[in-house]
Amino acid sequence: GELHPLYALTLTKIGRVSCNKGEYAKALHYYLQGEAIRKTSVGESHPEYIIILEYIGSAYTKLGEYTKALDYYLRREVILKTTAGESHPQYASTLDNIGEVYSVLGEYTKALDYYLRCEVILKLSLIHISEPTRLLSISYAVFCLKKK
């Protein structure tokens, strides 16, 4: 039925294909349907619910709706903090996404804070993101702060 988690998964897959084709509004439509189903069928602490928040945030970012993207990324941060912990790579990824949105919005101090929190986690985790990539994100935020 339409309230089953597998149906939500199918909607998410349709959304991913739409996103890959650059059809972000269409992708968002499917992601939001999937989110509603997952919220009631598996709950907000379930990994499938947590990942859909990232997809929705990403779609809103692609559409230039940064405040809405930020809302979903911040919700994801709160849930991941309690379910996976602050040292989890997905938590770090979410901090990076939040930093990116704040940077686009011109809130460079907040962006830097999130980038630095992400950097600490990544430095201590097993993710092998190159040092230049991490430092580039941080240095860009610092550059933007100096421009203000």
Secondary structure by P-SEA (a helix, b strand, c coil): ccccaaaaaaaaaaaaaaaaacaaaaaaaaaaaaaaaaaaacccccaaaaaaaaaaaaaaaaacaaaaaaaaaaaaaaaaaaacccccaaaaaaaaaaaaaaaaacaaaaaaaaaaaaaaaaaaccccccaaaaaaaaaaaaaaaaac
